Amino acid sequence: MTNGLSLEELMKEETYPEEYAEGENWKILHGDTLKLVKAFQPGIFDAVITDPPYASGGTKQNERNRTTNQKYSSMSATNALPDFDGDNKDQRSWTHWMAEWLYDVRKACKKGAPICLFIDWRQYPSITDALQWAGWIWRGTAVWDKGNSRPQKGRFRQQAEYIVWGSNGPMPISRPVSCLPGVFRYGNPQNRIHVTEKPLQLMKDVIQICEPGGLILDPFAGAGTTVLAAVMTGYRAVGIEVTDAYYKLGSDRVKIALEAEQKEDEK
Ligand SMILES: C[S@@+](CC[C@H](N)C(=O)[O-])C[C@H]1O[C@@H](n2cnc3c(N)ncnc32)[C@H](O)[C@@H]1O
């Protein structure tokens, strides 16, 4: 990684992940966030922007215990994308687990660093509890309006997801970051490679909460969308991904997209 950020500067040697992928200004670590965030050096990240497993997809436990494809995808079984780990916790364990990694990740962040957490309506109350238990200041909620969703007779459409955001202590108004919108309107990505992949442009917009050129952590990297958006817009980024298939798909995607962009620039 360039800009003076090596694996040694990120974490203690005895805690290095067994595998990682990297390129100019980015790294994706293969492993469990709960373990890896404890290993980071203190105060190194300028922002945390992430989309954790929601452990949602139903109101009853048997509905939530279905696979991520059954819960979040309408693709046929033959076209199904790989399922991902960590999505079957019940409400209490999910909230506890969220609070634990959020607590550790805060120590790896600079004072005043912003955090953005994607979530759906069902887990919204729990995520705001976990954020605050972990010592972050909860500052508000932005909306991702997906536009499209299944119509439901006599009910409001569930056409939005939410971005719960906060900061690691006071967040000075003097930070070199301009006014940001509170609603983002983007449809779900076409041809996605992850069951719950976020639109690239949405992530490019959301990461603007970080100071220019800052180091962003996405502890649930999935298809690498945050990492890719960050590097494409002049930030540096570290992702963590536990599911083998998505570690590989995500790192390959970031590598290929950034190489293509570089070739385009050289023309
Ligand atoms: C909601 S998805 C993120 C999708 C991503 N925003 C994208 O655009 O592709 C959450 C990801 O977190 C990963 N995950 C779940 N538990 C994890 C853990 N303990 N450590 C690291 N990654 C984990 C899952 O494998 C999944 O890919």
The ligand as an SDF file (V2000), in Angstrom:
LIG
                    3D

 27 29  0  0  0  0  0  0  0  0999 V2000
  -24.1730   -6.9080    3.7360 C   0  0  0  0  0  0  0  0  0  0  0  0
  -22.7510   -7.6560    3.1240 S   0  0  0  0  0  0  0  0  0  0  0  0
  -21.7670   -6.3110    2.5210 C   0  0  0  0  0  0  0  0  0  0  0  0
  -22.0120   -6.0300    1.0550 C   0  0  0  0  0  0  0  0  0  0  0  0
  -21.1500   -4.9020    0.5310 C   0  0  0  0  0  0  0  0  0  0  0  0
  -21.5380   -3.6240    1.0660 N   0  0  0  0  0  0  0  0  0  0  0  0
  -21.1710   -4.8350   -0.9870 C   0  0  0  0  0  0  0  0  0  0  0  0
  -21.5370   -3.7960   -1.5680 O   0  0  0  0  0  0  0  0  0  0  0  0
  -20.8470   -5.8630   -1.6000 O   0  0  0  0  0  0  0  0  0  0  0  0
  -21.9310   -8.1050    4.5930 C   0  0  0  0  0  0  0  0  0  0  0  0
  -20.6470   -8.8860    4.3820 C   0  0  0  0  0  0  0  0  0  0  0  0
  -20.0360   -9.0880    5.6630 O   0  0  0  0  0  0  0  0  0  0  0  0
  -19.4010  -10.3520    5.6620 C   0  0  0  0  0  0  0  0  0  0  0  0
  -19.2500  -10.7730    7.0590 N   0  0  0  0  0  0  0  0  0  0  0  0
  -20.1820  -11.3330    7.8740 C   0  0  0  0  0  0  0  0  0  0  0  0
  -19.6610  -11.5620    9.0910 N   0  0  0  0  0  0  0  0  0  0  0  0
  -18.3730  -11.1350    9.0610 C   0  0  0  0  0  0  0  0  0  0  0  0
  -17.3110  -11.1020   10.0130 C   0  0  0  0  0  0  0  0  0  0  0  0
  -17.4850  -11.5510   11.2410 N   0  0  0  0  0  0  0  0  0  0  0  0
  -16.1240  -10.5830    9.6240 N   0  0  0  0  0  0  0  0  0  0  0  0
  -15.9310  -10.1150    8.3520 C   0  0  0  0  0  0  0  0  0  0  0  0
  -16.8930  -10.1390    7.4040 N   0  0  0  0  0  0  0  0  0  0  0  0
  -18.0930  -10.6280    7.7410 C   0  0  0  0  0  0  0  0  0  0  0  0
  -20.3200  -11.2490    4.8580 C   0  0  0  0  0  0  0  0  0  0  0  0
  -19.6260  -12.3440    4.3400 O   0  0  0  0  0  0  0  0  0  0  0  0
  -20.8430  -10.2840    3.7840 C   0  0  0  0  0  0  0  0  0  0  0  0
  -20.1050  -10.3900    2.5950 O   0  0  0  0  0  0  0  0  0  0  0  0
  1  2  1  0
  2  3  1  0
  2 10  1  0
  3  4  1  0
  4  5  1  0
  5  6  1  0
  5  7  1  0
  7  8  2  0
  7  9  1  0
 10 11  1  0
 11 12  1  0
 11 26  1  0
 12 13  1  0
 13 14  1  0
 13 24  1  0
 14 15  1  0
 14 23  1  0
 15 16  2  0
 16 17  1  0
 17 18  1  0
 17 23  2  0
 18 19  1  0
 18 20  2  0
 20 21  1  0
 21 22  2  0
 22 23  1  0
 24 25  1  0
 24 26  1  0
 26 27  1  0
M  CHG  2   2   1   9  -1
M  END
$$$$
